[in-house]
């Protein structure tokens, strides 16, 4: 029992300030409630707040308990919301107000007020129910049969339901941003997934606009004013081509008109949103009312059959060959269609002569038992006659059947085609999330409203499948354009009180859906362009002064026109199915991965969500794509993959705190742990570089060509760590270290070097380089080679530190068992200009396992060095067989698949340096190399250990003279 209550009077809306204050104290509960994590409750005329202090009693109603105010809103409040209902995307209303308030003072921004029913449920319902239901559903039921259509509907609706569950997980994973489904998904899944989903959704919405416009024109030219057709076929075989041309002309005109309406002002579209919604709802009710009426009084729509063949009921009024008028037998109009004259003895079509005409009811009714005939499908090629399974006499010659007024298949039908045509009828599940900024509690409204809308439409579709199969004759169901029922819309023949209810309702429904597609798609493209994640789309982020996306509208109209030029609703539907399925696949995939890998910021509060549902939804999306059209599926996947990789490569510089960043961290951790499990195999060995850079006094890179050389050597593959050392302590050099890191990253970007930057501060240069050599990298991702520039002008320097640091780096690298690459005269190395000719010379003196051969091979993979030739020079002692060594080395390179010239240079022992002499002889690597080269046993026996020169100094005691 509440402790505070009051009765609000009806008429007296004027009170003193003191009375207002007293009433406020009475109406205010001790514990103030909020809805949806801090969002205010729905404003009510009975609850006075600071914002509406003077409007306490503006409503005409009475309330007893305050708890009833939210659960039982006033009727006037509900009607006001319905009057202001809009199915437009986020931002349209703001642009409209900007037009009206231009040059005037802006209105106070209102808090979001839409609830689940008005804000999510009705828009989703309106977008899901549409052109396919009115124009193709009966034909799909008649062609595939009730059982197979049940499978189609169940698969498609399950796909969207599972996607809606994944989308609900996204909506409940933190605060839902204003801006629609693209903002919600991109801020949760990251720019790569968000951009791919957004552009697929944009293309799907754009082609959906083309489909709705084609549906509008089909209704106009087929059922409302057939005489308005510009192109007319004189013979039956050209009717389809003439219809396509009419669709192109009228569709282009309709698109132009709609684009102008959207360009002039979307407020007109907004004002008609409730009308379009009413058309959809009334059409659905008219269908169910018509089904109920068939139980007592089925509508009269006779169908004329010749034998078992269905006739087009356009050019005759009586389903009979002859008629008796004034006791005289005369031929009918039907006779003249099959015979060469009206005479009774005229020559007639053979099948017409052998079979009788019969008339059956096209709508026998719910209790007729016709459902048993419609359980199974009737697929066939284009031109196949629509026949009823009754006995008939076949004609010997059927060559003239195509010229006779039979109802035939206009396209080849098969199960997978029907899946692609039907799927657009279950899209539109993101219509609710598109107005996330207008929702009072988006985290609650989006999951509930979307899932309820999908459940409602699933029930409607499944019930329609059964009711159509139970009420309508099979030959009428397979008659796509209603030729057998005097050109009526087939679903309209079932409606009550008149077929025109469905015709007019579906016409305005398609018009409204087309306008909404042309309104929503440009704004989606504008949002993607303004995010800057796709650089070449940034031009489409601009528009009129009030933000209207003019350029985006132009591009949308051009893409939509390409769909209209296809001119066939059945051909356009699978295209937009692919894009929507690709969009849903990305949503499910991202949610499943984030859940499985437990990314840190992925904590959805939607209690029905589980990663297995997302994985199942992803699998179902992928299956439906290939079931509908495998070639369209490959094209859609290629487009989506290219968008993802392009954003990843060029545009993904946004940091939105998305879950994919956490996903990347988990994936990197997993990969690093795997790399630690075993050392890399020799076949997988590649130089992983630590590049040591010198900085000048302004902390700029001294030798940027060293980064160019790194790019040419690595080609973006493997690990590259660019490091530098600042002398001093980190406390005093922190700012300089950050500035140096920024300069190095800028140089890496300029030289297109992919890798990491690491700047350390150390008390001296030697210790800093030692720290980099020891600690750079992480786990299995560590460098195995060090690249540095040759110390310039060290001979002229009075400071011995210049050559001592170089020697210490050699010692550190040797101690770490890493390769050392020293680039001499690196500033003279080629930058981005391609070398037209030249050679890369390799002096293979020390047997190093093949690294000296690997480096020029890697260089030649880059476009700069691609035209250079490779030459291998090896050193032979005076007693070696130089000719045989050259042949064996050439064979060795052949097995390694290296294209190089081989030269053998004979040298005396005294010409070989002490260090090379040691590495070549003492380590017995030369002997192993000769064994591999398969030299004769006699020649190997001549290889005896030689005593090193006594003047050789260990590396620890090297001086500048040893360099």
VOVOVEX-47044 format. One record per residue (C-alpha): x, y, z. Coordinates in steps of 0.5 Angstrom, whole numbers, plus 500, padded with zeros to 3 digits. Each point is the difference from the previous one (the first is absolute). Layout:
N
XYZ/...
END
This chain:
963
500500500/503507498/501505505/500506496/494501495/495505497/494501496/502505494/494505498/498500493/498507498/504505505/507501496/502506504/503500506/504504505/507499501/499498507/495495498/505497494/505499506/495496504/498496494/507498499/502498507/494496499/501497494/508499501/501493503/506499505/504495496/500503493/500495494/504501494/499495494/506497496/506502503/499507502/496502494/493504503/494497499/494501495/498507502/493501502/495506502/499497507/508500502/502507500/508501499/504506500/500500492/492500500/498504506/495504497/496494496/498496506/493499498/500501493/497493498/493499501/500493505/500498507/505496504/499496506/507497501/507503498/502492498/494500495/503506496/505496496/497494499/493503498/502506496/494505498/497499493/502507498/507498501/500494496/496503494/505506500/506495499/496496495/499507496/507501501/502493498/506500495/504494497/506504497/507499503/503504505/502507498/495502495/495503505/506504502/501503493/493501499/500505507/507503497/496502494/494503504/504504505/506502495/502507502/495500506/502498508/501492500/495496504/501497507/503493499/494495502/502494504/499493496/493498501/498494496/499494503/500493497/493499496/501507497/507500499/502493498/495495499/495504495/506502496/503493500/493498498/499505494/507498497/499493501/493499497/501503493/500499492/502492500/494498505/495504495/503498493/504494501/497496506/495496497/504498494/505498504/495495504/497498493/507498497/504497506/494497504/498501507/505496503/506503497/498507501/499498507/508498500/501507496/497504505/502496506/508501497/499507499/496502506/505496504/506504497/497507502/498497507/507498501/503506497/495504505/503497506/507501498/498508499/496500506/507498504/503506496/495504503/500498507/508500500/501507503/496507498/497500493/502506496/495504496/501499493/497494498/502493499/507502496/502504506/498494505/504495496/506504498/501502507/499494503/504495495/505505497/501504494/501494496/494496501/496506501/502503493/499493497/493499503/498508499/502500492/497493499/494502504/500507495/500496494/495495502/495506502/502503493/498494496/494499505/498507498/500498492/496494502/495504503/500505494/499494496/495497504/496507500/500500492/498492499/494502505/499506495/500497494/498493501/494501505/498508500/501503493/502495495/499504494/505505503/505495497/505504495/503494496/495495498/501493497/496498493/502493502/500496506/507498500/502507500/496502506/505499505/505504497/495506499/498499507/508501502/500506496/494503503/503498507/507504498/496506498/495501505/505498506/505505498/495505500/497498507/507500502/502507498/493502503/502497507/507503500/497507499/495499506/506497504/504506498/495506501/498497507/499494503/495503505/495498494/502493501/500500507/493503500/498494496/503495504/494498504/496500494/505494497/499497507/493500499/500497493/504494503/496498506/493501496/503496494/501494505/494501504/496500493/504493498/498497507/492502499/500498493/502493503/495500505/495502495/502494495/497495506/493503499/500503493/506499495/501506495/498498493/507500496/498495494/506497497/500497493/503493498/501497493/502493502/505501506/503506497/498507504/498506495/501507500/493503501/501507497/497499493/494496501/494501505/497493500/504493501/497496495/501499492/493501498/494503502/493500498/497506499/492500497/501493499/506501496/507497501/505506500/507500501/503504506/506504501/504494503/499497493/503505496/506500504/502493498/496499493/502504494/493503499/493500504/497495496/498493503/504497494/506504501/507497501/502500508/506498504/500492501/500501508/494504499/497495496/501494504/499503507/494504504/500506503/498500508/499505505/502500507/500504506/507504501/498501507/497494503/500502507/504497506/495494501/501498493/506495501/504503495/506500505/501493498/502502493/504506502/505496505/505498494/504504495/499501493/507503497/502500493/503504494/498507497/494499496/497494503/493500500/496500507/496494500/495497505/501493502/494497496/499496494/501503493/501497493/507502497/501503494/505497495/503507498/501505505/505505496/494505500/499500508/504506501/496505496/493497503/497504507/503495505/503502507/507498499/506501505/504507498/506497503/504493502/498499507/504496505/500499508/507504501/497506495/494501505/504500506/504506497/493503498/497499506/505503505/499507499/494499503/503499507/505505500/499507503/502498507/504506501/495505499/499500508/507501501/501506495/496504505/504499506/501507502/492501500/499494505/499501507/503494502/504497494/503494504/493498502/496502493/505497495/500493502/493499502/497504494/504497495/499493502/493501501/499503493/504494497/496495504/493504498/502500493/502492500/493499502/497504495/505497495/498492502/493502501/500503493/503494497/495495503/494505498/502501493/501492499/493499503/496505497/503501493/500495494/507498498/500502493/498507502/506500505/505499495/497505496/505506502/496506496/493497501/498499493/496495501/495504505/499506495/507503502/498501507/506500505/499493503/501501507/495506499/495494498/500498507/499506504/494504502/496504499/503501493/507498496/501508499/501500508/507496499/501503493/500507503/503498507/506496496/501506495/501505506/504496504/505499495/500507498/501501508/506495500/503503494/500507503/503497507/505497496/502506496/500504507/504495504/505497495/504507499/500502508/503493501/505502495/501507502/502497507/505495498/503506496/500504506/504495504/505500495/502493500/499499492/504506498/497500493/493501502/502506504/497505495/493496501/500503507/499507498/493503498/495506501/501505505/495496505/504494499/496496495/504495496/500503493/505496497/499494503/493500498/502501493/505494500/494496503/495502494/506498495/500493504/493499501/499502492/505494498/495495504/494504496/503498494/500493501/493501500/498493504/498500507/502493500/507501497/501506505/498496507/505495500/505506499/498504506/499493504/508499499/502507503/495499506/502493501/507502500/499506505/496495505/506495499/505505502/496502506/499493502/508498499/502506504/496499506/502492500/507502500/500505505/496495505/505494498/506504501/497504506/502507498/501505506/494505498/495494498/495500505/493499497/494500505/495497496/499494504/498496494/506501496/505494499/506499495/497494497/494504498/505505496/504494497/493497498/498506497/506501496/500493498/493501497/501507497/506497496/496494498/494504498/505504496/502494496/494497500/497507496/505501495/507497501/503505495/497506503/502497507/507500497/500507498/497503506/505497504/505503496/497507501/500499507/507497501/503506496/496505504/503497506/507499498/500507497/497503506/505496504/506502495/498508499/495502505/499497506/504505505/494501504/500498507/493499503/501495505/497494496/500493502/504498493/506504503/500495506/499494495/506502497/504500507/497493501/502498494/507503500/501496507/498494497/505500494/506502505/498494505/500496494/507503497/503498507/498493499/506498495/506503497/498502493/502495494/506502496/495500494/496506503/506504502/500507498/504506502/496503506/503507500/502505506/502506496/504505504/499507498/505506502/496507501/503507499/500505505/492502499/498493501/499498492/503494497/507501497/499494495/493500497/502495494/502495506/492499501/499500492/505494500/496497505/494501496/503497494/503494504/494498504/494502495/496501506/501493502/503497507/502504506/503507500/502504506/503507499/504502506/504506502/504502507/500507503/505501505/498502507/495497505/492499498/498505505/504506497/499497493/492498500/498506496/506499495/499493499/492501498/502505495/506495497/495495500/495504496/505502495/502493499/493498499/499506495/506498496/498492500/493503497/504504495/504494498/494495501/504496505/495495504/503499507/500502507/504506503/504499506/504506503/504499507/504505504/506497503/506503504/505499494/499497493/503493501/495498505/494503496/502496494/501494505/493501503/497500493/504494497/498496507/493502501/497503493/494495498/495496504/500492501/501497493/499506497/508502501/505503495/505495497/504506496/503507502/500505494/504506501/504505496/507500499/503506505/502506495/506504501/503496506/507500498/500508500/496500506/505501507/495497504/501492500/493499502/497500493/504494498/500497507/492500500/500497493/505494503/496499506/494499496/503495496/502497507/493500502/497497494/505494500/499499507/492500499/502495494/496505495/502502493/503507499/498504494/504506499/498505494/506504497/499506497/492499501/498507498/502498493/496494500/494500495/493503503/494499496/503501493/500493497/507498497/499498493/507496500/506498505/502494504/500498507/507497502/501495505/507498503/498494503/507499504/497497506/495495500/494503504/495495499/497504493/498506503/505504496/496497494/493501503/501508501/501501493/494495498/496504505/502507497/498498493/493498502/499508501/499504494/506505501/505494499/495495495/504501494/507499503/504494499/504496506/507498500/503495504/508501502/503494504/507500502/505494498/507498502/505499495/500492501/492500499/497498494/496506498/497497494/497495504/498505505/496504495/496494498/498498506/498507503/496501494/497493501/499502507/496507498/496496495/497496506/499506504/496503494/505506500/501503493/507503501/507500496/506497504/507502500/506496503/506505503/506496501/504504506/506498504/500499507/503506502/495504497/494497504/499504506/501497507/493500502/498497494/505495500/498498507/493500498/501496494/505495502/500499508/493499500/500495494/495503497/503500494/501493500/493499501/498504494/505496496/497494502/493503498/503502493/502493499/507501499/504494498/503496506/507501498/499508500/497500507/506496502/504506498/496504505/505500506/499505506/504506500/504504506/497506501/504506499/503502507/499508498/492498501/497504505/493498504/494504498/500502508/507504498/498503493/503507499/498505494/506496496/496494500/494503497/
END
